[in-house]
Amino acid sequence: MTTFPEPVFCASDEKMQITIRAVTMKNFAILTVVLTVLASSAPAGNLIRKACLKAGRAGATRELCSCIQHVADSHFHKRADQKLMASFFKDPHKAQVIRQSDRRSHEAFWTRYKAWGVAAEESCAPDKS
């Protein structure tokens, strides 16, 4: 629960307005920092779903693209990872470049990407009854 400081009562209305304005600006600054941190660590929204649908591949239904987005949300917690992954729909060769890269960050991403692929296949593949 948010608690606010006790109001400061001054003899002058002008001083009181300045004090209230300072408290309000401080709260605004704190809120801005908190929202920025949350936004940068939040999942990417629907980047992968949108890229999947926009790619226009056969079989890319709303249901399938939503499913792979859901699986991606559980495997990729950084927006940058989902953004990189979404770019593969537009430029499949980029996936190959990342896979063959010697950068540690790319190797770590590729390990997560492969795990996501297995999970997405298990979760999103149509039943073969």
LODREN-138174 format. One record per residue (C-alpha): residue number from 1; residue in three letters; x, y, z. Coordinates in pm, 1 decimal. Each point is the difference from the previous one (the first is absolute). Example, Ala and Ser with C-alpha at 12.3 -4.5 7.8 and 13.67 -1.06 7.14 Angstrom:
[1, ALA, [1230.0, -450.0, 780.0]]
[2, SER, [137.0, 344.0, -66.0]]
// end
This chain:
[1, MET, [0.0, 0.0, 0.0]]
[2, THR, [135.7, 340.7, -93.5]]
[3, THR, [39.2, 246.8, 282.2]]
[4, PHE, [41.4, 367.5, -56.9]]
[5, PRO, [183.9, 237.8, 230.6]]
[6, GLU, [-203.4, 212.0, 234.1]]
[7, PRO, [-91.5, 331.8, -159.8]]
[8, VAL, [218.5, 291.3, 96.6]]
[9, PHE, [-201.7, 299.4, 113.1]]
[10, CYS, [169.1, 332.3, -46.2]]
[11, ALA, [-116.9, 346.2, 84.0]]
[12, SER, [27.3, 99.7, -362.0]]
[13, ASP, [-211.9, -164.2, -270.4]]
[14, GLU, [287.6, 52.8, -244.8]]
[15, LYS, [240.1, -202.2, 214.6]]
[16, MET, [-260.9, -274.1, 36.5]]
[17, GLN, [-50.5, -20.5, -376.4]]
[18, ILE, [375.0, -28.8, -52.4]]
[19, THR, [24.2, -279.6, 260.6]]
[20, ILE, [-291.2, -192.5, -153.6]]
[21, ARG, [142.7, 48.7, -349.7]]
[22, ALA, [339.8, -135.2, 116.2]]
[23, VAL, [-161.7, -311.7, 153.0]]
[24, THR, [-206.0, -54.8, -314.9]]
[25, MET, [306.9, 30.6, -225.6]]
[26, LYS, [191.3, -243.5, 222.0]]
[27, ASN, [-283.2, -254.3, -22.2]]
[28, PHE, [-16.3, 51.0, -375.9]]
[29, ALA, [375.2, -56.8, -33.3]]
[30, ILE, [-16.7, -318.9, 207.3]]
[31, LEU, [-296.9, -127.9, -202.1]]
[32, THR, [183.4, 73.1, -326.2]]
[33, VAL, [305.2, -199.5, 112.0]]
[34, VAL, [-212.5, -294.2, 116.2]]
[35, LEU, [-199.1, -11.8, -324.1]]
[36, THR, [317.0, 20.7, -208.9]]
[37, VAL, [153.7, -294.0, 185.9]]
[38, LEU, [-318.1, -205.2, -31.0]]
[39, ALA, [-35.0, 75.7, -370.2]]
[40, SER, [357.5, -98.1, -77.3]]
[41, SER, [-31.7, -333.3, 180.6]]
[42, ALA, [-350.2, -83.3, -116.3]]
[43, PRO, [-64.1, -253.9, -272.3]]
[44, ALA, [-3.8, 134.1, -351.2]]
[45, GLY, [-373.7, -2.0, -33.0]]
[46, ASN, [-102.3, -151.0, -327.8]]
[47, LEU, [315.1, 51.6, -208.3]]
[48, ILE, [31.9, -365.7, -94.9]]
[49, ARG, [-372.2, -49.4, -61.9]]
[50, LYS, [-8.5, 306.2, -225.9]]
[51, ALA, [315.9, -103.5, -186.5]]
[52, CYS, [-140.0, -351.0, -44.7]]
[53, LEU, [-324.5, 128.5, -149.8]]
[54, LYS, [171.5, 264.8, -211.9]]
[55, ALA, [243.3, -251.2, -151.7]]
[56, GLY, [-290.9, -148.8, -195.7]]
[57, ARG, [115.8, -360.4, 18.0]]
[58, ALA, [-245.8, -279.5, -71.2]]
[59, GLY, [-148.2, -133.7, 320.9]]
[60, ALA, [78.3, 313.6, 200.3]]
[61, THR, [-340.1, 37.8, 163.0]]
[62, ARG, [-89.2, 238.5, 281.1]]
[63, GLU, [-31.8, -299.0, 231.0]]
[64, LEU, [344.2, -137.4, -87.7]]
[65, CYS, [173.8, 338.7, 13.5]]
[66, SER, [-164.6, 77.8, 334.2]]
[67, CYS, [112.6, -336.2, 133.7]]
[68, ILE, [363.4, 51.3, -96.9]]
[69, GLN, [-16.5, 349.2, 152.1]]
[70, HIS, [-127.4, -151.0, 325.2]]
[71, VAL, [283.8, -254.2, 4.9]]
[72, ALA, [250.8, 275.4, -80.7]]
[73, ASP, [-128.6, 207.4, 292.2]]
[74, SER, [88.7, -285.9, 232.9]]
[75, HIS, [347.8, -56.5, -153.7]]
[76, PHE, [117.5, 350.7, -90.2]]
[77, HIS, [-30.2, 252.8, 280.2]]
[78, LYS, [206.5, 271.1, -167.2]]
[79, ARG, [-162.5, 220.9, -259.6]]
[80, ALA, [323.1, -2.7, -200.1]]
[81, ASP, [-15.8, -380.1, -33.7]]
[82, GLN, [-357.1, 8.1, -128.3]]
[83, LYS, [83.4, 286.0, -233.3]]
[84, LEU, [292.5, -196.7, -144.4]]
[85, MET, [-212.5, -309.6, -32.8]]
[86, ALA, [-281.1, 192.1, -172.6]]
[87, SER, [252.0, 131.2, -253.5]]
[88, PHE, [60.5, -358.6, -117.9]]
[89, PHE, [-347.1, -6.3, -158.8]]
[90, LYS, [96.4, 287.7, -228.3]]
[91, ASP, [361.0, -107.3, -52.6]]
[92, PRO, [47.5, -377.9, 51.4]]
[93, HIS, [369.0, 30.0, -94.4]]
[94, LYS, [52.1, 208.3, 314.6]]
[95, ALA, [-78.7, -311.0, 207.0]]
[96, GLN, [281.4, -183.1, -177.1]]
[97, VAL, [239.8, 287.9, 66.3]]
[98, ILE, [-88.0, -1.5, 371.7]]
[99, ARG, [30.4, -379.2, 17.5]]
[100, GLN, [350.2, 7.4, -150.6]]
[101, SER, [117.8, 300.2, 201.3]]
[102, ASP, [284.3, -42.0, 249.1]]
[103, ARG, [-136.7, 266.5, 234.2]]
[104, ARG, [-92.8, -136.8, 341.9]]
[105, SER, [-322.9, 196.1, 4.0]]
[106, HIS, [-102.6, -155.2, -332.6]]
[107, GLU, [93.0, -348.2, 121.1]]
[108, ALA, [-209.6, 50.2, 314.9]]
[109, PHE, [-288.1, 134.5, -207.6]]
[110, TRP, [20.3, -294.4, -238.6]]
[111, THR, [-19.3, -246.7, 290.1]]
[112, ARG, [-318.4, 172.2, 122.4]]
[113, TYR, [-132.0, 16.1, -356.6]]
[114, LYS, [43.7, -375.8, -50.9]]
[115, ALA, [-175.2, -73.9, 330.6]]
[116, TRP, [-282.2, 231.9, -105.8]]
[117, GLY, [-28.5, -182.9, -333.6]]
[118, VAL, [-44.7, -336.0, 171.6]]
[119, ALA, [-255.5, 142.2, 243.5]]
[120, ALA, [-190.1, 181.0, -276.2]]
[121, GLU, [-11.5, -315.3, -211.1]]
[122, GLU, [-135.3, -201.3, 293.4]]
[123, SER, [-252.7, 265.0, 103.0]]
[124, CYS, [-113.4, 139.4, -333.1]]
[125, ALA, [14.1, -287.4, -249.6]]
[126, PRO, [-342.8, -112.6, -119.8]]
[127, ASP, [-112.6, -335.2, 137.2]]
[128, LYS, [78.3, -285.9, -236.0]]
[129, SER, [-290.3, -221.7, 104.3]]
// end
